[in-house]
Amino acid sequence: MQTKGKWTRHSEFHHGQRMGWLRAATLGANDGLISTSSLIVGVASAGPSKASILLAAAAGLAAGALSMAAGEYISVSSQSDIEKADLAREKEELATMPKAEQAELTGIYIERGLSRELAVQVANQLMAHDALGAHARDELGINETTRARPIQAALASAGSFSAGAAPPALLALLLPTGSLTLGVVVVTLGLLLILGGAAAKFGGASITKGAMRVVFWGAVAMVCTALIGHLFGAVI
């Protein structure tokens, strides 16, 4: 959009803008809900005391949240280190061989469909404006939307895991042992249906498909831990 000779960016939304935090938040919430619910169902199926079930729920919540935060931080930090190394190398190459880098950028634009003359003009202007930014974006695929943010990812994972683990943990506290397994299963499947559908909607995907695949794997996890609990309970 152009106004009085100046370009102004109109308001526009893309699902990719949510990619970083949505991935970490969705993974954390689903993992917290499924793993804690499965842990409670498995332990409850073995027939222990209410105190043992509560201990397992609390330990699972704390350990899971910290594990998610640590794992996400390490993973995204590795990605960030790679990005920084690539940018440092690109900066050095721009300083030592600017003509070769300019030719490389021109080649990228030609491959994307621009004529050679126009590609040369675009590369020249972008190099003059922000050479490193142009190469980071168009050569390396690094931009602000998808750039690695370790602390943000770690906090999102830990917080979302805790939020997902909270409902089954509260049910373990409030429900009597006899109805605990059924209550956890029903509530967990209902929440997974909502979470899966919401994540799919935010990501621009099919709500039904997103919801059902999360529910399916959540049900599989709880069935498996319930069988393990019954097995160990019978052995004990």
C-alpha positions, 0 to 999 in steps of 0.5 A: 500500500502506498500513501503520498509516496511512502509505503505503509504495511497493511495489517495482515496475519499469517499462521506461520507467525504462531509457529514457534510458540504454538509448537512448544505450547501445544506439545507441552500441554498435550504431553502434560495432560497425556503423561500425567493422566496416564501415570495416574491411571497406571498407578491407580490400576495397581491398587495403591493408597490415595497418598501414593497416587497423589505422590505420583501425580505431583512427581510426574507434574514437576519432573515433566515440566522441568524435563520439557523446559530443559529439553526444549531449551537445549534443542532450541539453543542448538538451533540458535547456535547454528543460526549465530554461526551461519550469520557470523560466517555470512558477515565475514564473507560479506566483508571479504568477498562482497562481489561474490555474495552479491552474485550469489544473491542475484542467482537466488532471485533469478532462480525464483523467477526474476529476470537477470536485470531485475535480479541484479537491481534487487540484489544491489538495492538490498545489499545497500540497505541491509546486506546481512539481513538480505542474505540471512533471509534469502540465502539462510532462511533466517527471519524474525518470525522463525528465529530460535528463542530458547528461553521463550520456548523453555518457558512456554513448554514448562508452563503449558506442560504444567497447565496440561498436567494440572487437571488430572492432578487435581482429579487425583486430589479430589476424586475418591480412589474408586472413581478416579480412573474413570474420571481421569479418562473421561476428563482427559479425552474431553480436554484432548479433544478441545486442545487438539481442535484448538491447536489445529484451528490456530495452525490453520489445519483441519479441526476434526483431524487435529482433535481426533489424532490427539484423542487417539494417542491419548487413549492408547497411552492410558490403556497401555499404562492401565494394563501395566498397572493391572499387571504389576498390581496382580503380581504384587 
